[in-house]
Amino acid sequence: MLISSFFPWFVVLASFTVRVIVYGITYTSGIVYVIILKNFQTGKAESSWISSIITTVMFATGPPSGRLVKALGWRVVAVVGGIIAGTGLLLTSLTSNLLFLILSYGFVTGFGCGMAYMVACVAVPAYFRGHRRQKMAVAMASCGSGVGTFIFSPIVQYVYVTYGWQNLFIVLAGVGVQCSSVGLLFRPLSTTSTTDSEKVAEKIANWGFLKNVGFHSSHLGFFLTAFGDSIVYGHLGEYAETLGFTTDKGAYLYSVIGISVMILKLLQGVALDSRGSTVLPIKLAIFFFFLGGVATVILFVSNEYILLLIFATIFGANTAASGGAVVVGILETYYGYEHLELTFGVNLAVIGIGNLLGSPIAGLLFEAYETYTPVLILFCVTKVLSSLCFLLVYKFSSQTQKTYITEVKLPQKEAFMEDKTVLTLTSGEKVPLLVEKLPRRYSDVISENMDTLL
């Protein structure tokens, strides 16, 4: 019984570990980009596809992986994903052809990582559905992305310098396969444990959110922020080298980004659970995306390495807001808890497109102007525009909100009221709820309050 009640935290650990591996492989592609430039004698624009394709495929795998999860279950998809990722990396070690490398590293490895990543994303919210620490659990699991970027960056650089690029991919293949062993911890949930809120969700889930103008505005924001992030992840290491810093120092910047991502995701999870505010997630997105764009000014002020470190830290904070509990909070609040699986799949696809285009376009700009100045300006503009997209959603929604008072039956004997007092109830007794929501999202509020009390 104790193991059963504590098992959801093992799922958090498994999700965390999968993200460490997946992000360690895919988000050190900026280092791989430099390696390809030095060993394949290719141009910056064509080589930039390496760092964008693998992350694009990883995210774009979300919708088909979701269907595979429903058909085969979490364990099977995670195990198969690890095998595919390891196979792609092993094939990459056998080629010196850029096209084949794009196929094996970008598509095969990216697809395998995407399968494992999708399981890691959906398992934790499902296991903690209705738990008062759900956002914190999601944040803890998503910290794996920052840890992976942090620890893999120096390891990838060290293995490359010591053993060469081919042996580097062999080592990464061995690491990627470990998603399969970790995936065994994703035990399926009991089909008999469906809560009342889940039953409500199943009845009203549909694709109606696609008619919501705000949904398209927010996902334009997600696209722009992913576009900008792809520029930095794909070019920050090489940009540092153009300033005269060593490859090791360029790789260390990715580690700093990873630390910043990890710390900020934890802090965001704590804030979201403690405040319980439905608008806090989008406020965090607005602030951090804008901050990420404005931080570009640091790179124009001076070429000192300390300023690169400061920029990497702020960029990590910006990246933390583009995933984890913040994204889940935005999607649940504005487009319905019952639509989360659908909106999350669309979200991954949009982020994938942004990742695909950012780095290559930045490479073309650099080759055209032979300086990173227009690239940095492009990054700044996309991040600020992203922030404005979310600001529009927030402002429009705030202006159309109304207050509703209703009664909801709750199965618990105790319930926290609006004024923070505790009310003792008999089973099935009705309790008034003060709700500030749009009429069409009222069902979301009922589910949200019931989940909090279950």
Secondary structure, 3 states (H helix, E strand, C coil): CHHHHHHHHHHHHHHHHHHHHHHHHHCCHHHHHHHHHHHHCCCHHHHHHHHHHHHHHHHHCHHHHHHHHHHHCHHHHHHHHHHHHHHHHHHHCCCCCHHHHHHHHHHHHHHHHHHHHHHHHHHHHHHCCCCCCHHHHHHHHHHHHHHHHHHHHHHHHHHHHHHCHHHHHHHHHHHHHHHHHHHCCCCCCCCCCCCHHHHHHHHHCCCHHHHCHHHHHHHHHHHHHHHHHHHHHHHHHHHHHHCCCCHHHHHHHHHHHHHHHHHHHHHHHHHHHHHCCCCHHHHHHHHHHHHHHHCCHHHHHCCCHHHHHHHHHHHHHHHHCCCCHHHHHHHHHHHCHHHHHHHHHHHHHHHHHHHHHHHHHHHHHHHHHCCCHHHHHHHHHHHHHHHHHHHHHHHHHHHCCEEEEEEEECCCCEEECCCCCEEECCCCCEEEEEEEECHHHHHHHHHHHHHHHC
